[in-house]
Amino acid sequence: MNTATVSLAVTPTVLSTLVSHYLNRKPRRQKPTAHISYDEGLHLIRSFLQHASNHTVEELQAFTSQWVPHPQWVKVDEVEIPETDLARAATLLAEQLGTDGIRRVGGKEWWQWRKPKIPLKAEWIEMKSDYHERKKKIDPGNRVMMYVHGGAYFFGSVDEHRYQIQRHARKLKARAIAPQYRLAPQFPFPCGLQDCLATYLFLLTQQEPSTIVLAGDSAGGGMILSLLVILRDRGLPLPAGAVLISPWVDLTHSFPSVSEDCPLDYIPASGFHHKPSMAWPPPDEEELEELKKQATQQKKNLAKSSEKPGPSHSAPTLNDVANTTHRLSLVIDGKNVEITEQIQMYTTNELLAHPLVSPVMQPTLGGLCPLLIMVGGGEMLRDEQIYLAHKCANPERYLPAEALLDQRAKDQIKMYPPTDVQLQVWDHLCHVAPTLSFTSPAKYMYRSVAQFSAWCLARAQKTEIDILDDDRVSFISTSSSAIEGESPDSGQETPVEVKEKEARKEAKQSVGKAGEPLPRFKDHMIRQRVDRHGIIYPLPPAEELPGCTVQRDHVGVIKVGPVRKWLEHKRKWERRFRQTKAKIHKQRLADMAGGYEIFGEGEVPPSTALAGRRKMGGAELEKKKVRSLGLALWSLWGSKHDEMTVQREHEADNVPGVRGATSAEGDGARKFSDIQKQDRSAASGKFAKMVSPRPSHRRMVTDQQQTEEDSAVAVEDADTAPAMQTGHRSGHGDQDSDMLSPGRAMGEKGVTGKRVFIEGLATPFSLRRESETASMITLQPSRPATPGMNSPMIVREDWLGDVDDGATDGTASAPFVTPLVTPGLMTPGGRPGLERFVTAEEAPQVK
């Protein structure tokens, strides 16, 4: 499995998708597949997974773990997680599992084993510009994202996901750390969980927990949730927040959407099947019986030897190899069917409903840090993710089956309060849509992640966090094929289609835009439905969502629908690879005859675990990574948007009159922040966004951006609030943030456009003419000459000049212009009631 074979396999799909996209455009209306980039990306991943199923698990793992070069504007450093953190993580995990859990897992030693001379490593990923800023200040930074990649627990790597991680880091201006955790089936549960826990423990030695945000996609999202439960139950510091992108949280597939047809998703409906190998599928009960006989014979032969074998080289006993795949019995089409094979690669059938494997089975998910749960409306796993969000916010309503509620579980339910959750269900999107980072919906999803993460960090640190505001430097493109309601024949909408479109728009009540400040939580939830353009609508009540109406006794119970699909595909694969499977069977017997190293009494690794298949005297070393051209091209495609945005950002930083070299967290920004805090104390409302004195592609999120008592943009007393900057963009995101007067902020009609407000008054400015064309007229600030206007004033708006770093009184000198007032027009308070604008050529003549 290499770039050439993958390219040959997916090229027909790429070409057929291109043709089909333009020949059959009508069914794609209102769906993200209306965009050619999204349509191609979706089919490309689906085709890749189909091709990968013809290869072994080891080949897929090797392909997705190849070295991928990173852009020159990204800094990547590798770090080794200390053994002390690994040992502590093992202790905490064993405590969380308990005696019964350790027995079910098969011991507490085998899952700590690692390949010789292959330690746990992680990558630090951040923008070079952000790194240089931190280095100058000798500051570890006040924001770190720990990202756990997905891949169904058995494939994928940090290299493969770096193009996504670097965008999260760029938009949040954060350092990201990503662990290279061990993968199933060679390292099944709880191997990867131990690695992620150890990475977080290491992170706590470098950062305060209030500076950390956890994030993960798919299996990584499920791992993050289990990690949070361990931290909560073991009394360890929780991070500021966590982002779960299409988390896989129910390995039993017990929710309705898994049984449905999901044409807008790329996850195989019949599960993951691969060409047989030593790693997968594991031996069934028949093969295990032969292994038992072989082990018995080997035991007898060793007993005749004069030297008693040591515990590390003794042959396994019958008890040591007594592990089976644990049968599942179901009634399918009126017949009793027993499944003797292991279904999921992550763990055995017996552990599929374990609370650390399927977190939806936890007694309660209360008491966690704030969560953002992003769900693709077209993905197979959507119901379990929607259920998860509601269970976190309302633990007492979404309880596990009564038979699972022992006294400890009941005590936990009473102990932990509900968790604050922002739930976003994105219309028709696939599983982990940010994977298609070059598409418009994904770009809005990245904005939402940055906004939520910044809010969590600001809330935990009780400070202000500036993030990238891409509105002016990052363009989200559309295509003609993406126009809503477009006629596939003429390219124009018919009158009937126009009326239907208008009716749909009137019926929809937009409530915001993805990436905007968080609204207030209601019953510990922010429930949002988001379309492919990033427009937010209210989510239907829980009673109307299939995922929230599943009976509690049915959650975690394997259903017939998914199993039937799995069995049908399994039979097909067995016929296709009958000879390959026979060769693997012989190889297993030969390996067993040679002998395995074992861990001692009580240690029974699952049959897939490499720890239980270690050959005596064997030592597998880490293989050198080779560069993957295919993954490099995919990463390049995914990074193209970031590359263009970084270039525009650089150009914006170098615009004359705008300080682009100063950090948004530098001295000037701190003074500006102090001014805002002082001025804000006079207002009873709270800001949701503030524009930084840096270029317009920076904005700030405050610690009081959203509370239960105050909405994100509410002003409780307009008379006492001189001005308010909402940072709010229109529903379609095509307007810049405006500085509004209190009346305008409350929805009244008022002045429009960019205005500098001083104590509630809009200040006029002179104009500088760059050329004879009107489009080249720019604002030209000037110092005030009117008596009484010479002292520094407080201004809340994009700065027209530099911040005065020399100010020592906590203020900044603001650029002003000479007020030009029509005589006789004054407000009752003695302030000017009418201003007018003049050009620079006019200014000397105006008295």
C-alpha atoms as one frame of an Amber mdcrd trajectory, in Angstrom:
protein
   0.000   0.000   0.000   1.759   3.134  -1.259   1.072   6.417  -2.998   1.057
   4.866  -6.450  -1.430   2.089  -5.647  -3.668   4.431  -3.663  -3.645   6.973
  -6.501  -4.590   4.344  -9.048  -7.411   3.159  -6.809  -8.967   6.560  -6.100
  -8.476   8.264  -9.477 -11.587   6.679 -11.073 -13.628   7.888  -8.109 -12.282
  11.421  -8.472 -13.132  11.532 -12.166 -16.559   9.939 -11.804 -17.426  12.302
  -8.959 -16.450  15.284 -11.091 -18.702  14.184 -13.939 -21.571  13.129 -11.702
 -21.405  16.360  -9.738 -22.325  18.488 -12.736 -24.714  16.024 -14.360 -26.751
  15.364 -11.205 -26.734  18.631  -9.310 -30.390  18.841  -8.369 -30.280  16.203
  -5.559 -27.381  18.098  -3.995 -29.325  21.264  -3.320 -29.257  22.385   0.300
 -26.427  19.905   1.016 -22.696  20.440   1.458 -22.078  18.188  -1.561 -23.299
  21.116  -3.639 -19.696  22.314  -3.306 -17.414  20.455  -5.694 -14.522  20.522
  -3.202 -16.628  18.896  -0.486 -18.146  16.366  -2.887 -14.717  15.330  -4.164
 -13.208  15.174  -0.672 -16.026  13.019   0.687 -15.782  10.478  -2.145 -11.997
  10.509  -1.990 -11.927   9.435   1.676 -14.628   6.826   1.060 -12.678   5.404
  -1.879  -9.465   5.369   0.159 -11.067   3.367   2.976 -12.511   0.889   0.484
  -9.090   0.434  -1.077  -7.457   0.080   2.354  -9.780  -2.802   3.239  -8.032
  -4.861   0.555  -4.809  -4.518   2.521  -3.816  -5.634   5.990  -4.192  -3.515
   9.100  -0.398  -3.308   9.358  -0.172  -1.907   5.822  -2.799   0.724   6.538
  -1.046   1.684   9.766   2.284   1.955   7.988   0.803   4.101   5.214  -0.932
   6.578   7.556   2.073   6.879   9.873   4.596   7.922   7.230   6.503  11.142
   7.643   4.718  14.192   6.267   6.678  17.466   5.927   5.180  20.508   7.580
   4.964  24.035   6.125   7.879  26.363   6.766   5.657  28.701   8.807   4.871
  25.895  11.296   7.271  24.894  14.071   7.303  21.232  15.090   9.274  19.792
  17.998   9.240  16.235  19.295   9.242  15.504  23.017   9.545  12.245  24.929
   7.076  11.641  27.760   9.009  10.677  30.928   8.685   7.215  32.428   7.497
   8.767  35.678   4.397  10.135  33.982   3.740   6.789  32.307   4.029   4.997
  35.652   1.722   7.468  37.368  -0.791   7.168  34.525  -0.763   3.376  34.913
  -1.422   3.686  38.643  -4.324   6.082  38.129  -5.805   3.943  35.377  -5.599
   0.804  37.511  -7.386   2.646  40.329 -10.089   3.759  37.934 -10.573   0.238
  36.558 -10.823  -1.306  40.006 -10.395  -4.965  40.832 -13.189  -6.175  38.574
 -12.077  -3.953  35.720  -8.502  -5.222  35.888  -9.781  -8.789  35.781 -11.930
  -8.063  32.729  -9.082  -6.273  30.967  -6.796  -9.212  31.599  -4.377  -7.854
  34.191  -2.513  -4.638  34.949   0.926  -5.366  33.494   0.516  -6.349  29.862
  -0.999  -3.033  28.726   1.970  -1.127  30.143   4.358  -3.000  27.858   5.827
  -1.078  24.944   8.005  -2.152  22.075  11.683  -2.100  23.139  13.397   1.256
  22.686  10.191   2.887  21.463   9.141   5.391  24.146   5.987   7.471  24.139
   6.555  10.629  22.107   4.474  13.684  21.380   4.747  16.621  19.007   4.604
  20.303  19.846   2.978  22.171  16.951   2.625  25.949  16.702   3.058  28.878
  14.364   6.640  30.103  14.125   5.448  33.675  14.605   3.753  32.755  17.863
   6.841  30.823  18.948   9.096  33.830  18.402   6.739  36.025  20.421   6.821
  33.576  23.325  10.576  33.214  23.095  11.104  36.968  23.404   9.011  37.044
  26.577  10.388  33.731  27.941   6.791  32.714  28.448   5.297  29.213  28.048
   2.079  30.886  26.928  -1.398  30.966  28.397  -3.010  28.603  25.916  -2.178
  25.036  25.004  -4.303  22.548  23.079  -3.720  18.845  23.621  -5.063  17.115
  20.517  -5.740  13.365  20.250  -6.127  12.222  16.645  -8.791   9.810  15.459
  -8.699   6.771  13.209 -11.059   4.207  14.787  -8.359   3.521  17.411  -6.305
   1.502  14.914  -4.864   3.803  12.234  -3.877   7.408  11.686  -1.028   9.426
  13.165   0.052  12.878  14.202   1.757  13.256  10.811  -1.504  12.522   9.025
  -3.493  14.942  11.204  -0.926  17.732  11.520  -2.545  19.880   8.834  -5.665
  20.007  11.011  -3.832  20.504  14.306  -1.777  23.383  12.942  -4.938  25.249
  11.941  -6.379  24.892  15.421  -3.089  26.228  16.778  -3.015  29.112  14.311
  -6.546  30.301  14.904  -6.244  30.054  18.685  -2.649  31.336  18.690  -1.878
  28.317  20.828   0.734  25.637  21.207  -0.664  22.228  20.370   0.699  18.963
  21.713  -0.327  15.673  20.109   0.625  12.277  21.604   1.741   9.437  19.353
  -0.291   6.917  21.316  -0.240   3.159  20.731  -2.817   1.786  18.322  -5.103
  -1.253  18.382  -5.407  -4.101  17.636  -1.760  -4.715  18.600  -2.217  -2.413
  21.595  -5.896  -2.618  22.551  -7.719  -0.911  25.402  -6.418   0.493  27.718
  -2.999   1.041  26.074  -3.861   4.230  24.182  -5.751   5.648  27.144  -2.679
   5.253  29.351  -0.569   7.131  26.786  -3.035  10.042  26.585  -3.297  10.249
  30.363   0.506  10.253  30.665   0.730  13.083  28.116  -1.735  15.176  30.107
   0.198  14.511  33.330   3.359  15.636  31.555   1.534  18.738  30.375   0.592
  19.605  33.958   4.300  19.795  34.775   4.696  22.432  32.046   1.445  24.414
  32.227  -1.301  25.447  34.598  -4.505  23.468  33.974  -6.332  26.757  33.292
  -4.166  27.211  30.188  -5.030  23.810  28.679  -7.809  22.841  26.285  -8.273
  19.222  25.228  -9.492  18.307  21.758  -9.982  15.151  19.743 -11.829  13.799
  16.745 -13.668  10.489  16.334 -11.853   7.881  18.447  -9.693  10.692  19.807
 -12.845  12.441  21.012 -13.942   9.294  22.834 -10.473   9.005  24.361 -10.612
  12.617  25.569 -13.971  12.028  27.249 -12.699   8.928  29.071  -9.625  10.898
  30.088 -11.804  13.644  31.582 -13.786  11.075  33.582 -10.551   9.665  35.046
  -9.331  13.157  35.963 -12.653  13.933  37.617 -12.864  10.692  39.579  -9.185
  10.716  40.645  -9.353  14.320  41.837  -6.868  15.678  39.293  -7.087  19.209
  37.838  -9.439  19.450  34.894  -8.476  21.537  31.859 -10.204  24.784  30.966
 -12.397  23.033  28.413 -12.594  20.299  25.793 -13.633  20.036  22.144 -15.091
  16.763  20.883 -15.361  16.569  17.092 -17.644  13.701  16.024 -16.622  11.655
  19.073 -17.009   7.866  18.911 -18.531   7.142  22.305 -20.584   3.965  21.793
 -18.689   0.977  20.426 -21.783  -1.212  20.822 -23.511   0.715  17.999 -26.761
   0.783  19.950 -28.248   4.008  18.506 -30.610   4.216  15.505 -28.440   6.228
  13.098 -25.855   3.405  12.862 -28.481   1.107  11.365 -29.651   3.669   8.819
 -28.296   4.334   5.357 -25.969   7.336   5.517 -25.038   8.263   1.925 -23.428
  11.521   3.101 -20.865   9.762   5.296 -17.678   7.887   4.443 -17.589   5.442
   7.382 -18.139   1.885   6.067 -21.686   0.835   6.973 -20.531  -2.747   7.637
 -17.622  -1.788   9.867 -13.905  -2.118   9.202 -12.779  -5.322   7.460  -9.254
  -5.968   6.251  -7.190  -8.584   4.532  -6.218 -11.170   7.177  -2.884 -10.755
   8.942  -1.191 -11.615  12.217  -2.760  -8.500  13.774  -6.345  -8.835  12.519
  -8.727 -10.580  12.617  -7.819 -12.440  15.823  -8.184 -16.228  16.070 -11.699
 -17.451  16.625 -12.604 -20.132  19.168 -11.635 -22.987  16.861  -8.151 -21.589
  16.394  -7.834 -20.901  20.102  -8.614 -24.537  20.873  -5.677 -25.571  18.706
  -3.485 -23.052  20.504  -4.547 -24.551  23.841  -3.508 -28.032  22.698  -0.201
 -26.672  21.479   0.355 -24.917  24.806  -0.432 -28.089  26.735   2.072 -30.111
  24.747   4.679 -27.439  25.206   4.059 -27.460  28.950   4.650 -31.211  29.108
   7.880 -30.933  27.157   9.209 -28.252  29.485   8.311 -30.340  32.526  10.733
 -33.069  31.340  13.574 -30.591  31.220  16.054 -30.609  34.078  15.967 -26.813
  34.413  12.798 -25.301  35.660  11.868 -22.482  33.303  11.772 -19.000  34.715
   8.528 -17.045  34.859   9.498 -14.811  31.955  10.167 -17.746  29.610   7.646
 -20.315  30.778   5.109 -21.704  28.383   1.564 -20.430  28.843  -0.820 -22.601
  30.791  -4.346 -23.494  29.764  -5.600 -20.610  31.895  -3.195 -18.220  30.198
  -4.661 -18.924  26.778  -8.208 -19.552  27.884  -9.302 -16.137  26.624 -11.919
 -16.321  23.893 -13.648 -13.667  21.886 -16.712 -13.978  24.156 -19.759 -15.049
  22.228 -22.606 -12.750  21.332 -26.048 -14.216  20.781 -28.656 -12.449  18.677
 -31.838 -13.359  16.851 -31.452 -12.379  13.199 -34.288 -13.066  10.779 -35.842
 -15.470  13.272 -32.657 -17.498  13.791 -30.355 -17.617  16.796 -26.934 -16.435
  15.683 -23.804 -16.750  17.819 -20.859 -14.525  17.030 -17.557 -15.988  18.126
 -15.293 -13.402  16.463 -14.171 -10.106  17.926 -16.087  -7.240  16.315 -14.163
  -4.077  17.202 -10.388  -3.773  17.016 -10.156  -1.596  20.121 -11.250  -4.263
  22.579 -12.983  -7.611  23.084 -16.726  -8.047  22.756 -17.030  -8.360  26.517
 -15.662  -4.842  27.063 -17.571  -2.995  24.334 -19.982  -1.554  26.910 -17.291
  -0.725  29.472 -17.702   2.931  30.595 -14.109   3.801  29.619 -14.584   2.219
  26.175 -18.096   3.568  25.505 -18.391   6.715  27.664 -22.155   6.924  27.089
 -22.298   4.067  29.602 -20.833   6.184  32.407 -23.216   6.547  35.358 -22.908
  10.319  35.009 -20.991  12.722  32.798 -21.529  15.652  35.110 -18.733  17.483
  36.851 -16.603  17.867  33.711 -15.113  21.004  32.194 -17.182  22.861  29.535
 -17.539  20.863  26.327 -18.042  21.715  22.673 -19.530  18.710  20.869 -19.625
  19.018  17.075 -21.845  16.551  15.219 -22.165  15.907  11.507 -25.849  15.702
  10.635 -25.154  13.174   7.893 -22.834  10.847   9.791 -23.586   7.386  11.118
 -22.653   8.206  14.703 -24.757  11.352  15.096 -27.370   9.902  17.475 -24.857
   8.764  20.089 -23.131  12.153  19.969 -26.390  14.062  20.425 -27.309  11.725
  23.279 -23.880  12.309  24.810 -24.325  16.083  24.844 -27.693  15.870  26.590
 -26.400  13.302  29.069 -23.553  15.644  30.059 -25.886  18.590  30.616 -28.682
  16.606  32.280 -27.170  13.512  33.945 -30.228  12.627  35.987 -32.460  12.369
  32.931 -30.144  10.147  30.873 -29.235   7.375  33.283 -27.873   3.950  32.368
 -30.003   0.855  32.848 -31.217   0.261  36.397 -29.217  -2.977  36.597 -26.004
  -0.977  36.158 -26.719   1.519  38.924 -24.920   0.267  42.001 -24.477   2.417
  45.095 -21.227   3.931  43.833 -22.927   5.012  40.615 -25.816   6.585  42.509
 -23.406   8.495  44.726 -21.606   9.842  41.665 -24.847  11.075  40.128 -25.599
  13.080  43.269 -22.014  14.295  43.650 -21.302  15.880  40.267 -23.229  18.881
  38.908 -24.288  19.086  35.240 -21.640  19.887  32.654 -21.962  22.967  30.436
 -22.200  21.854  26.799 -22.313  23.657  23.485 -23.863  21.233  20.997 -23.567
  22.002  17.297 -25.298  19.712  14.778 -24.073  20.614  11.291 -26.604  19.922
   8.553 -25.709  16.925   6.351 -21.996  17.010   7.206 -19.942  13.824   7.337
 -17.938  12.315  10.161 -15.167  14.707  11.325 -15.880  17.292   8.633 -12.764
  19.380   9.567 -10.813  16.591   7.841 -11.986  18.298   4.624 -10.303  21.500
   5.795 -10.332  23.009   2.308 -14.159  23.206   2.269 -16.346  26.083   3.414
 -18.222  24.205   6.174 -14.941  23.034   7.702 -13.622  26.589   7.851 -16.623
  27.658   9.905 -16.086  24.666  12.180 -12.491  25.726  12.845 -13.774  29.176
  13.774 -16.244  27.678  16.226 -13.515  25.611  17.855 -11.280  28.663  18.254
 -14.109  30.771  19.678 -15.165  28.134  22.210 -11.578  27.369  23.216 -10.818
  31.041  23.742 -13.941  31.437  25.860 -12.928  28.454  28.013  -9.413  29.804
  28.506 -10.627  33.309  29.294 -13.165  31.913  31.739 -10.597  29.724  33.511
  -7.920  32.421  33.648 -10.287  35.331  34.337  -8.592  37.337  31.635  -8.894
  38.239  27.960  -7.778  35.940  25.147  -7.111  37.286  21.674  -7.685  35.002
  18.709  -7.505  35.334  14.959 -10.525  36.900  13.314 -10.256  35.676   9.749
 -13.018  37.856   8.344 -10.591  40.218   6.647  -7.650  37.969   5.903  -9.295
  34.566   5.387 -11.753  34.200   2.561 -14.340  31.432   2.419 -15.065  30.890
  -1.215 -18.189  29.563  -2.861 -18.806  28.043  -6.244 -21.644  28.354  -8.689
 -22.634  24.811  -7.919 -23.100  25.738  -4.282 -25.808  28.314  -4.877 -28.905
  27.349  -2.983 -31.856  26.427  -5.153 -29.909  26.580  -8.408 -31.591  25.039
 -11.418 -29.504  22.197 -12.868 -30.748  22.861 -16.389 -30.626  26.577 -17.023
 -28.480  27.706 -14.081 -31.323  30.025 -13.017 -34.067  29.621 -10.460 -37.597
  29.182 -11.672 -40.359  31.377 -10.152 -41.668  28.381  -8.212 -38.211  27.654
  -6.842 -37.787  31.287  -5.843 -41.068  31.257  -3.909 -40.184  27.979  -2.245
 -36.791  29.344  -1.331 -38.288  32.505   0.170 -40.794  30.449   2.127 -38.027
  28.320   3.536 -36.046  31.391   4.510 -39.048  32.914   6.267 -39.628  29.697
   8.164 -36.043  29.583   9.335 -35.084  31.840  12.190 -31.364  32.475  12.090
 -29.882  33.138  15.516 -26.240  33.736  14.688 -23.146  32.677  12.825 -20.625
  29.942  13.561 -17.592  31.390  15.281 -19.460  34.228  16.968 -19.481  34.753
  20.752 -21.306  32.135  22.769 -24.898  32.926  23.724 -26.050  32.169  27.228
 -26.378  28.582  28.394 -29.906  27.418  29.032 -30.190  24.423  31.306 -26.429
  24.017  30.880 -26.709  23.753  27.101 -26.243  25.823  23.986 -28.168  23.834
  21.387 -27.462  24.835  17.795 -28.180  23.561  14.317 -25.725  24.932  11.769
 -26.017  24.878   7.992 -23.176  24.579   5.504 -22.849  28.384   5.345 -22.240
  28.617   9.068 -25.684  30.080   9.812 -27.003  28.972  13.191 -30.614  27.956
  13.851 -32.300  26.604  16.973 -32.014  22.847  17.414 -35.327  20.976  17.766
 -36.304  19.898  21.291 -34.716  16.756  22.689 -38.041  14.940  22.419 -37.841
  15.257  18.610 -34.286  13.914  18.321 -34.016  10.131  17.807 -30.797   9.950
  19.772 -32.480  11.330  22.891 -35.508   9.021  22.764 -33.676   5.703  23.047
 -34.828   3.767  26.111 -32.223   3.624  28.837 -32.280  -0.190  28.871 -31.375
  -0.253  25.172 -28.290   1.964  25.391 -25.155  -0.163  25.163 -27.021  -3.201
  23.801 -25.768  -4.452  20.433 -28.475  -4.208  17.777 -29.329  -6.563  14.950
 -28.989  -4.026  12.111 -25.268  -3.285  12.439 -24.445  -6.923  13.200 -26.275
  -8.139  10.084 -24.240  -5.772   7.891 -21.036  -6.852   9.621 -21.763 -10.573
   9.155 -22.621 -10.182   5.466 -19.368  -8.373   4.757 -17.392 -10.844   6.884
 -18.669 -13.816   4.865 -17.737 -12.046   1.649 -14.233 -11.311   2.937 -13.721
 -14.887   4.153 -14.488 -16.233   0.699 -12.197 -13.714  -0.920  -9.228 -14.243
   1.419  -9.674 -17.942   2.273  -6.146 -18.871   1.259  -4.587 -15.909   3.044
  -6.408 -16.790   6.238  -5.136 -20.386   6.064  -1.545 -19.149   5.802  -2.010
 -16.867   8.795  -3.415 -19.784  10.788  -0.313 -21.867  10.103   1.922 -18.963
  11.049   0.178 -18.575  14.376   0.630 -22.237  15.206   4.312 -22.029  14.295
   4.787 -18.988  16.508   2.999 -20.690  19.355   5.238 -23.734  19.058   8.280
 -21.474  19.274   7.019 -20.024  22.529   5.831 -16.669  23.783   7.043 -14.580
  26.653   4.396 -14.096  29.312   3.868 -11.648  32.165   3.053 -14.095  34.918
   0.018 -15.189  36.862  -3.170 -13.250  36.309  -1.998 -11.617  33.076  -4.130
 -12.682  30.104  -3.722 -10.202  27.222  -6.443 -10.191  24.549  -5.716 -12.411
  21.585  -4.940  -9.381  19.384  -2.461  -7.839  21.816   1.132  -7.863  20.669
   2.137  -8.087  24.324   0.731 -11.629  24.399   2.452 -12.608  21.155   6.030
 -11.619  21.973   8.437 -14.185  20.659  11.103 -15.388  23.051  14.297 -13.434
  22.577  12.706 -11.190  19.945  13.246  -7.438  19.999  11.424  -5.229  17.522
  13.010  -1.845  16.976  11.401   1.316  15.705  11.471   1.557  11.936  12.640
   4.741  10.280   9.791   6.715   8.750   9.807   7.394   5.043   8.175  10.340
   3.377   4.697   9.792   1.968   4.053  11.665  -1.262   0.327  10.910  -1.102
  -0.154  12.181   2.449   2.105  15.143   1.670  -0.167  16.139  -1.222  -3.266
  15.681   0.948  -1.661  17.786   3.688  -0.682  20.413   1.136  -4.275  20.574
  -0.100  -5.512  20.858   3.470  -2.931  23.547   4.327  -3.505  25.710   1.261
  -6.111  27.863   2.968  -3.809  28.401   5.943  -0.914  29.310   3.689  -2.934
  31.991   1.901  -4.298  33.290   5.190  -0.830  33.508   6.738   0.293  35.500
   3.718  -2.644  37.911   4.002  -2.019  38.205   7.718   1.597  39.091   7.050
   0.517  41.719   4.544  -2.015  43.141   7.013   0.684  43.349   9.688   2.809
  45.431   7.357   0.156  47.951   6.348   1.543  51.492   6.943   0.176  53.052
  10.106  -0.679  49.734  11.681   1.625  48.156  14.197   1.961  44.597  13.039
   5.184  43.716  14.764   3.818  44.063  18.266   2.354  41.018  19.904  -1.307
  41.145  20.768  -0.157  40.159  24.211   2.610  42.775  24.324   2.854  45.843
  26.517   0.651  47.958  24.295  -2.111  45.371  24.283  -1.935  45.000  28.029
  -2.409  48.747  28.450  -5.266  48.692  25.990  -6.785  45.837  27.950  -6.417
  47.861  31.156  -8.166  50.803  29.541 -11.024  48.567  28.471 -11.323  47.141
  31.958 -11.390  50.627  33.514 -13.907  51.981  31.055 -15.976  48.839  31.225
 -16.452  49.246  34.949 -18.778  52.127  34.210 -21.081  49.906  32.216 -23.320
  47.275  33.667 -23.154  45.166  30.489 -20.285  42.915  29.510 -18.384  42.622
  26.262 -18.342  39.529  24.143 -15.666  40.581  21.655 -13.160  43.411  21.591
 -10.984  44.446  18.731  -7.299  44.504  19.528  -5.129  47.591  18.856  -3.278
  45.321  16.459  -4.488  44.799  12.909  -8.121  44.002  12.288  -7.442  40.259
  12.084  -7.065  40.112  15.874  -9.936  40.143  18.316 -10.328  39.397  21.980
 -12.605  37.132  23.937 -13.175  38.091  27.524 -13.654  35.996  30.590 -17.148
  37.480  30.898 -18.124  36.778  27.317 -20.978  34.578  28.405 -22.512  34.021
  31.803 -25.779  32.636  33.067 -26.779  36.124  34.226 -25.761  38.226  31.205
 -26.072  37.520  27.502 -23.122  37.932  25.211 -24.083  41.351  23.858 -26.582
  42.733  26.344 -26.278  46.257  27.718 -28.408  46.573  30.810 -28.077  50.334
  31.138 -27.629  52.184  27.873 -27.361  55.558  29.618 -24.321  54.572  31.653
 -22.569  52.730  28.820 -20.657  55.248  26.661 -20.348  52.816  23.771 -20.314
  49.143  23.087 -18.444  47.121  20.509 -20.403  44.032  19.662 -18.063  42.464
  17.156 -21.245  40.938  15.716 -21.364  40.167  12.043 -24.462  39.831   9.987
 -26.067  36.473   9.480 -24.160  35.907   6.247 -20.832  37.067   7.570 -20.249
  39.684   4.847 -20.089  42.744   7.086 -17.223  43.863   9.279 -17.535  44.496
  12.989 -18.876  47.975  13.695 -18.526  50.266  16.661 -22.088  50.993  17.700
 -23.607  53.552  19.962 -25.689  52.171  22.858 -28.849  52.793  20.897 -27.508
  51.041  17.820 -26.246  48.129  19.938 -29.773  47.697  21.203 -31.144  47.516
  17.683 -32.146  51.145  17.094 -31.399  52.951  13.877 -28.336  55.161  14.001
 -25.143  56.064  12.267 -23.518  53.469  10.046 -19.981  52.681   9.039 -16.700
  52.854  10.935 -16.818  55.600  13.570 -14.530  56.434  16.461 -16.632  56.954
  19.593 -15.415  59.169  22.434 -17.650  59.065  25.482 -20.588  58.118  23.331
 -19.955  60.635  20.522 -18.904  59.767  16.997 -15.699  61.597  16.086 -15.196
  62.942  12.539 -11.882  62.609  10.784  -9.971  64.201   7.953  -9.400  62.313
   4.744  -6.155  61.778   2.876  -6.407  61.460  -0.910  -3.931  58.911  -2.329
  -5.003  59.440  -5.925  -7.708  61.025  -8.002  -9.975  57.997  -7.657 -12.478
  58.004  -4.854 -11.639  54.400  -3.957  -8.186  55.537  -2.809  -9.439  58.037
  -0.205  -8.331  56.859   3.231  -8.802  58.033   6.785  -6.147  60.515   7.980
  -6.161  60.994  11.767  -5.005  64.289  13.268  -4.436  65.607  16.780  -7.134
  67.746  18.435  -6.619  71.472  18.585  -9.733  72.439  20.484  -9.089  73.583
  24.086  -9.964  70.928  26.601  -9.402  68.096  24.159  -5.664  67.604  24.674
  -5.781  64.985  27.413  -5.643  61.278  26.531  -9.102  59.860  26.041 -10.559
  56.391  25.994 -11.441  55.085  22.565 -12.969  51.705  21.754 -12.461  50.994
  18.078  -9.857  49.852  15.594  -6.969  52.225  16.234  -6.160  54.716  13.524
  -2.614  55.089  14.880  -0.123  53.392  17.167  -0.581  52.722  20.844   1.517
  55.032  22.977   3.784  52.520  24.702   5.247  55.319  26.747   2.061  55.965
  28.669   2.466  55.193  32.320  -0.940  56.025  33.680  -2.732  53.002  32.252
  -4.094  54.939  29.270  -3.070  55.264  25.657  -2.859  58.372  23.528  -5.591
  58.126  20.959  -5.659  59.750  17.521  -8.190  62.533  17.236  -9.381  65.021
  14.682 -10.561  68.569  14.938 -14.306  68.561  15.591 -16.151  70.307  12.785
 -19.498  71.403  14.159 -22.296  73.413  12.662 -22.836  76.374  15.030 -25.988
  76.280  17.083 -26.535  72.528  16.894 -25.750  71.173  20.349 -27.175  68.394
  22.475 -28.906  69.166  25.787 -25.697  68.092  27.536 -23.675  70.701  25.691
 -22.083  68.254  23.278 -21.938  68.621  19.487 -25.032  67.391  17.780 -23.870
  67.386  14.185 -20.536  66.639  12.573 -19.434  66.542   8.989 -16.462  65.099
   7.155 -13.916  67.112   5.148 -11.054  66.060   2.910  -7.438  66.884   3.639
  -7.560  69.490   0.859 -10.574  71.165   2.431  -9.314  71.089   5.995  -7.005
  74.180   5.893  -9.843  76.313   4.510 -12.388  75.281   7.108 -12.453  77.453
  10.223
